[in-house]
Amino acid sequence: MLSRRQQPGRDLEADRFPPDPAARRWATLDPFRGYSNAIRDELEDATAVLDAFHVVRLGLTAMEQTRRRVQQEQLGHRGRKHDPLYRIRNALRAGADKLTARQISRIEAGLQAGDPDFEVTVAWRCYQQLRSAFTTSLVDGKKIALAVLDSFHTCPVAEIARLGRTLRAWRDQFLAYFSTGRASNGGTEAINGIIELHRRIARGFRNPRNYRLRMILAAGRLTHPNLR
């Protein structure tokens, strides 16, 4: 994986990618222009796809920023244990399809008590709408995505309007998810998580070869020839 501190569009080596152009069907990324430029420059035959995890994360961030702002405006301080919006913060993050009746009741009570102008309510519903695009069929998901692109940027809630402008700037990559059979970099993210965990546990490596072998071992490739 590339670091944002690197120059991705210029540091990529040709032998890192499949030599067969047919194997370069798509490439997933998060909304960072460095990655987009790298795909454009080095993988011109591939379709760039905005990863679902990062899109949902953008929606969650917008909703959380709205909640924190309203919290400050209403009470003048950060969330505390008994504050209405703070008490429902975890329930707001969950998908609506996973909420129990009790959790829904708690959300409704918290919003009624702590969201007089319905800004958090609107942001939460927008987040749920964006999230639902990835939990339904590809056909229905694309319809939801198009509705999101057409409406979010005009939302009166500033954080959602900013999210809408971001998604419109990545329109083609966002919609490509629904034409590539749910292309995702989830596997890469999972491996990277394992690597980061073991790098922290080891508190760094001074020898690149040992670092590489340790990561191969951590990721489960026990049959790698270098480990025999």
C-alpha positions in Angstrom: 0.0 0.0 0.0 1.1 3.6 -0.6 1.7 6.1 2.0 0.1 9.6 1.5 3.6 11.0 2.3 4.9 9.3 -0.8 4.5 10.6 -4.4 2.3 7.7 -5.6 2.1 8.7 -9.2 5.8 8.8 -9.6 7.1 6.1 -7.3 5.2 3.2 -8.7 7.2 0.5 -10.5 5.9 -1.2 -13.5 6.6 -4.7 -12.2 4.3 -4.2 -9.3 1.2 -4.7 -11.6 0.0 -7.6 -13.7 1.6 -7.5 -17.1 -1.6 -8.5 -18.8 -3.8 -5.5 -19.4 -6.9 -7.7 -19.0 -5.9 -8.3 -15.4 -6.1 -4.6 -14.7 -9.8 -4.4 -14.7 -10.3 -2.1 -11.7 -8.4 -0.5 -8.9 -10.0 0.6 -5.6 -9.0 3.6 -3.6 -10.0 6.1 -0.9 -10.8 9.7 -1.9 -7.2 11.0 -2.0 -6.0 12.5 -5.3 -2.6 11.0 -5.0 -4.0 7.6 -5.4 -6.3 8.7 -8.2 -3.3 10.2 -10.0 -1.3 7.0 -9.5 -4.0 4.9 -11.1 -4.4 7.4 -14.0 -0.6 7.5 -14.7 0.3 3.8 -14.1 -3.0 1.9 -14.6 -4.6 3.7 -17.4 -6.5 0.5 -18.4 -8.1 0.1 -15.0 -11.4 1.5 -13.7 -10.9 3.5 -10.5 -13.5 2.6 -7.9 -14.1 4.5 -4.7 -14.0 1.9 -1.9 -17.3 1.4 -0.1 -15.7 1.4 3.4 -14.2 4.9 2.8 -17.4 6.3 1.3 -19.5 5.1 4.3 -16.7 6.5 6.5 -17.1 9.9 4.9 -20.8 9.8 5.7 -20.2 8.8 9.3 -17.7 11.6 9.7 -20.1 14.2 8.4 -22.8 12.9 10.8 -20.4 12.9 13.7 -19.2 16.4 12.9 -22.8 17.6 12.9 -23.6 16.0 16.2 -20.5 17.5 17.9 -21.3 21.0 16.5 -24.9 20.9 17.6 -23.7 19.6 21.0 -21.4 22.6 21.4 -24.1 25.1 20.2 -26.7 23.7 22.6 -24.7 23.0 25.7 -21.4 24.9 25.2 -19.2 21.9 25.9 -18.1 18.6 24.6 -20.2 15.5 25.1 -20.7 14.3 28.7 -22.2 11.2 30.1 -25.8 12.4 30.5 -26.0 14.7 27.5 -28.8 13.6 25.1 -26.7 13.5 21.9 -23.7 12.0 23.6 -25.7 9.1 25.0 -26.9 8.0 21.6 -23.6 8.5 19.7 -22.9 4.7 19.3 -26.4 3.9 18.2 -26.3 6.7 15.6 -23.2 5.1 14.1 -24.8 1.7 13.5 -26.8 0.8 10.4 -30.5 1.3 10.7 -31.0 -2.4 9.6 -29.0 -3.5 12.7 -30.8 -1.4 15.3 -33.2 -3.0 17.8 -36.5 -1.4 18.7 -35.0 -0.3 22.0 -32.1 1.4 20.3 -34.5 3.2 17.9 -36.5 4.5 20.8 -33.3 5.8 22.5 -32.3 7.6 19.3 -35.7 9.2 18.9 -35.7 10.4 22.5 -32.1 11.7 22.3 -32.7 13.6 19.1 -35.9 15.1 20.5 -34.1 16.3 23.6 -30.8 17.5 22.0 -31.6 18.4 18.4 -34.1 21.2 18.3 -33.3 22.3 14.8 -33.3 18.7 13.4 -29.7 19.1 12.0 -28.5 15.9 13.6 -31.6 14.1 12.5 -31.1 15.2 8.9 -27.4 14.2 9.0 -28.2 10.8 10.5 -30.8 10.1 7.8 -28.4 11.1 5.1 -25.7 8.9 6.6 -28.2 6.0 6.6 -29.2 6.7 3.0 -25.6 6.7 1.9 -24.9 3.5 3.8 -27.9 1.7 2.4 -26.5 2.1 -1.1 -24.0 -0.6 -0.3 -26.3 -3.0 1.5 -28.9 -3.5 -1.2 -28.8 -4.9 -4.7 -26.4 -3.2 -7.2 -29.4 -1.9 -9.3 -31.1 -0.4 -6.3 -27.8 0.7 -4.8 -27.0 2.7 -7.9 -30.4 4.5 -7.8 -29.7 5.4 -4.2 -26.2 6.6 -5.1 -27.6 8.8 -7.9 -30.1 10.3 -5.5 -27.3 11.0 -3.0 -25.3 12.8 -5.7 -28.3 14.9 -6.8 -29.4 16.0 -3.3 -26.7 16.0 -0.7 -24.8 19.1 -2.0 -27.9 21.2 -1.5 -28.6 20.1 2.0 -29.0 22.9 4.6 -26.7 21.1 7.0 -23.3 22.4 6.2 -21.5 19.1 6.9 -23.8 17.1 4.6 -23.5 19.7 1.8 -19.7 19.4 2.0 -20.0 15.6 1.8 -22.2 16.0 -1.2 -19.7 18.2 -3.0 -16.9 15.6 -2.2 -19.0 12.8 -3.6 -19.8 14.8 -6.7 -16.1 15.5 -7.3 -15.6 11.7 -7.2 -18.8 10.9 -9.1 -17.4 8.4 -11.7 -15.3 6.5 -9.1 -18.3 6.4 -6.7 -20.7 5.0 -9.3 -18.1 2.6 -10.6 -18.7 0.5 -7.5 -22.0 -0.6 -8.9 -20.7 -1.5 -12.4 -17.7 -3.6 -11.2 -19.5 -6.2 -9.1 -18.7 -4.5 -5.7 -15.0 -4.0 -6.3 -13.3 -3.6 -2.9 -9.9 -3.3 -1.3 -11.1 -5.0 1.8 -8.6 -7.8 1.5 -5.7 -5.3 1.2 -7.0 -3.3 4.2 -7.2 -6.5 6.3 -3.6 -7.5 5.5 -2.4 -3.9 6.1 -4.1 -4.0 9.5 -2.2 -7.2 10.4 1.0 -5.6 9.2 0.5 -2.4 11.2 -0.4 -4.4 14.4 2.7 -6.5 14.3 4.9 -3.6 13.4 3.7 -1.8 16.6 4.2 -5.0 18.6 7.7 -5.3 17.4 8.4 -1.6 18.0 10.0 -1.3 14.6 12.4 -3.3 12.5 16.0 -2.3 11.6 16.5 -5.0 9.0 14.1 -4.8 6.0 14.5 -8.5 5.3 13.5 -9.5 8.8 10.6 -7.1 8.6 9.4 -8.7 5.4 9.6 -12.2 6.7 7.9 -11.3 10.0 5.0 -9.8 8.1 4.7 -12.9 5.9 4.6 -15.0 9.0 2.0 -12.7 10.6 -0.2 -12.8 7.6 -0.3 -16.6 7.6 2.0 -17.5 4.7 3.8 -20.2 6.6 4.7 -22.1 3.4 6.6 -19.2 1.9 10.0 -20.6 0.6 12.0 -18.0 2.6 10.6 -19.4 5.8 11.6 -23.0 5.3 
